[in-house]
Structures are given as C-alpha cells and as structure tokens.
C-alpha cells in the first residue's frame, strides 16, 4: 500500500511540475507567434496533421471491418 501512494505522489508531482512549465511557456510563445503573424501557420499545420491522423484511422477501421467480415464468412 505504501508503494502505491508513493507512485501516486511522484506522478502528481510530475504532472504539477510539467503543467507549471507549460503554463509559463505558453504566454510568451503565443504572444511571439501572434506578433510575428505565424500563429495561422501553426494552426494550419496542426490541422493538417490532425486531419491526416483521422483519415489514417478511418481507413484502418474500414480495413479491419473488411477483414472481420472475411473472417466471419
């Protein structure tokens, strides 16, 4: 029982420290990108990456369904 609470304490400390670092970074990075006019580029690139991931998952799902149907027959 002691080991579990120690793991949770370490994970909590890790998440808190990472969230503090990310929170401190985002203000400067966002302001810099907005001032330089590059925020739109970041949004477009992130959108393209997410679209690619969703399309990949969609086609993988179709292939799996097809294989499942072949396995049933």
N, C-alpha and C positions, 0 to 999 in steps of 0.2 A: 504494500500500500504506500509505503514511503517513496518507492521508486516512481510510482505513477504521479504522485503530487510533485515530485522533483522534475519530472518530464514536463508537466503542465506549467510549472513555474518558469522553466527555461524557455518553453515555447511562447509563453505570454511575454516574457522579457524580450525575446527576439522580435515578436510582432510589434511591440510597442516601440522598440528602437528603430525598426525599419520604417514604421509609419511616421515617426518623428523626422527621420531623414528625408523621406519622400515629401512630406508636407513642407519642409523647409526649402526643398529644391523647386517645387512646382511654381512658386510665385515668381522667382527670378527667371526661370526658363519660359514660362508663359508670357511674361512681360517682354522678354527679349524677342521671342518669336513674333509677338503681336507688333512690336515696334518695327521689326525688320520686314514685316509683311509675309513671313514664311509660314504662318500658322495654317493658312489654306493648303499649302503644300503638304504639311504634316497630316492634316485631316484627309486629304485625297489619298495619300499613300496608305494610311491606316485603313481607310475604307476599301481600297483595292485589295489589301492583304486579307481583310475580313471576308470580303466577297469571294476571294479565291478559296479560303478555308471552307466557307459554307458550300460553295459549288463542289469542292472535293468531297465533302461529307455527303452531299446529296447523291453524287454519282456512286460513291461507295455503298450507300444504302440501297440504291437500285440494284447494284450487282449482287449484294447479299440477298435481297429478296428473290432475285432470279435464281441464285444457287439454292436457296431454300425450296423454291418451287420444284427445281430439278431433283432435289433430294427426296421430296415427298412422292414424286412420280416414280 
